[in-house]
Amino acid sequence: MGSDDVVLYGTWSSFFVDRVKWALKMKGVEYQYVEEDLLNKSPMLLQYNPVYKKVPVFVHAGNPIAESTVILQYIDEVWPQNPIMPEDPYDRSMARFWAKFLDEKPFYIEPALAALQVLDDHLRGRKFFSGDTIGYTDLVAGWIPRWMAAMEEFAGTKLLDPQKIPIPSRLGLQFSRGSNHQGQSSAS
């Protein structure tokens, strides 16, 4: 299946679009990327996502899918190589729980720091949420390092002590290196 069959509508600044890009990279899926101007939305974006009118929108074989977590699950079902979701039903439900937890937290500093502490406590002793490999929850949480860096730059101070809550620096290291499914830097 060529990149003509898979199109991702997004914008460079969207953490939610990044999730989908990372998943497609993990799966080795070629795709066409269409950069959207959110102040002047294209007719295609409005046609493909008439409800929310936002990115990301993933189009596969002409069928549009909106919402990043829904897109991630679709990608995992269509391209089974390098699974994103855990195989075990309980572990899958926990991945969905933590993803929902992450997506429901506000982007304000204090609640985000509290959420990071909860996540870090859950991650103790593991490299990624699913163990030794990047999975669904890691892709959903992948925005945290970028967001923290932006907030620290805006505030002009370090907001997080990596010794107390190492999750953002741990995730940031993995995602900034262009991690492959095993969490190691890919040679691109």
C-alpha positions in Angstrom: 0.0 0.0 0.0 1.6 3.3 -1.1 1.6 6.7 0.5 -1.3 7.7 -1.8 -3.6 5.5 0.2 -2.6 7.1 3.5 -2.9 10.8 4.2 -2.4 12.7 7.4 -3.7 16.2 7.8 -2.0 18.0 10.6 0.0 21.0 11.7 3.6 21.2 12.8 2.7 22.4 16.3 0.2 19.7 17.3 1.2 17.2 19.9 -1.8 15.1 18.7 -0.5 14.9 15.2 2.9 13.9 16.5 1.3 10.8 18.1 0.1 9.7 14.7 3.4 10.4 13.0 5.2 8.4 15.6 2.8 5.4 15.2 3.1 5.5 11.4 6.9 5.5 11.8 6.9 2.6 14.2 4.7 0.6 11.9 6.8 1.5 8.8 3.7 2.9 7.0 4.4 5.4 4.2 2.0 8.3 4.1 1.4 11.7 2.5 1.4 14.6 5.0 -0.8 17.7 4.4 0.1 20.7 6.5 -3.0 22.6 7.6 -3.3 26.3 8.3 -5.7 26.2 11.3 -6.7 29.9 10.7 -7.7 29.1 7.2 -8.8 25.4 7.2 -8.8 23.6 3.9 -12.1 22.3 2.4 -10.6 18.8 2.7 -10.1 19.1 6.4 -13.6 20.5 6.9 -15.0 17.7 4.7 -13.1 14.9 6.5 -13.7 16.3 10.1 -17.0 18.2 9.9 -17.7 17.6 13.6 -14.6 19.0 15.3 -12.9 20.7 12.3 -9.4 20.1 13.7 -6.3 18.0 13.2 -5.2 15.3 13.1 -7.3 13.7 10.4 -6.1 10.4 9.1 -7.4 9.2 5.7 -6.9 5.6 4.7 -8.2 4.4 1.3 -10.5 7.4 1.2 -12.0 6.8 4.7 -11.3 9.6 7.2 -10.7 9.1 10.9 -10.5 11.9 13.5 -9.1 12.0 17.0 -5.5 10.9 17.7 -6.2 8.1 20.1 -8.9 6.6 17.8 -6.4 6.9 14.9 -3.7 5.1 16.9 -6.0 2.2 17.6 -7.0 2.0 13.9 -3.4 2.0 12.8 -2.6 -0.8 15.2 -5.5 -2.9 13.9 -4.7 -2.3 10.2 -1.0 -2.7 10.4 -0.3 -5.5 12.9 3.5 -5.3 12.8 5.2 -3.7 15.8 2.0 -3.7 17.9 1.1 -0.5 19.8 -1.6 -2.0 22.0 -0.8 -4.7 24.4 -2.0 -8.2 23.5 -3.6 -8.9 26.9 -7.1 -7.5 27.3 -6.4 -6.2 30.9 -3.2 -4.5 29.7 -5.1 -3.0 26.8 -7.7 -1.6 29.1 -5.0 -0.1 31.4 -3.3 1.5 28.3 -6.6 3.1 27.4 -7.1 4.2 31.0 -3.8 6.0 31.2 -4.2 7.5 27.8 -7.6 8.9 28.9 -6.0 10.2 32.1 -3.4 12.0 30.1 -5.8 13.5 27.6 -8.1 14.8 30.4 -5.4 16.7 32.2 -5.3 20.4 31.6 -2.3 22.0 30.1 -1.8 24.2 33.2 1.4 23.8 35.0 0.3 22.7 38.5 -2.3 20.1 37.4 0.2 18.8 34.8 2.9 18.4 37.4 0.6 16.5 39.7 -0.4 14.3 36.8 3.2 13.7 36.0 3.9 12.5 39.5 1.1 10.0 39.3 2.4 8.7 35.9 5.9 8.5 37.2 4.8 6.5 40.2 3.1 4.1 37.8 6.2 3.8 35.6 8.7 3.0 38.4 11.1 0.3 37.3 9.9 0.2 33.7 11.4 1.9 30.6 8.0 2.5 29.0 4.4 2.1 30.0 4.2 -1.3 28.4 7.6 -2.5 29.6 10.6 -2.5 27.3 8.8 -1.3 24.1 7.0 1.9 23.1 3.3 1.4 23.1 0.0 3.2 23.0 0.3 5.0 26.3 3.8 6.1 25.5 2.7 7.6 22.2 -0.1 9.4 23.9 2.3 10.7 26.6 5.0 11.6 24.0 3.8 15.3 24.0 4.9 15.8 27.6 8.6 16.6 27.0 7.8 19.1 24.2 5.1 20.8 26.3 7.4 20.9 29.4 10.2 22.5 27.3 7.8 25.1 26.0 6.5 25.9 29.5 10.0 26.1 30.9 11.0 28.5 28.2 7.9 30.6 28.7 8.4 30.7 32.5 12.1 31.2 32.2 12.8 28.6 34.8 13.2 24.9 35.3 9.8 23.5 36.4 10.6 19.9 36.9 13.3 18.2 38.8 14.3 15.1 36.7 15.5 13.4 39.9 12.0 13.6 41.5 9.9 13.1 38.4 12.0 11.6 35.6 9.2 10.7 33.2 9.4 13.8 30.9 13.2 13.6 30.5 13.0 9.8 30.0 10.2 10.1 27.3 11.9 13.1 25.8 15.2 11.3 25.3 13.4 8.4 23.6 11.2 10.4 21.3 13.8 13.1 20.5 16.2 10.4 19.2 13.6 9.1 16.8 12.9 6.0 18.7 12.0 2.8 17.0 9.6 0.2 18.5 12.3 -1.1 20.9 13.0 2.4 22.2 16.4 2.7 20.5 17.4 5.4 18.1 16.7 4.5 14.5 19.2 5.1 11.8 17.6 7.7 9.6 
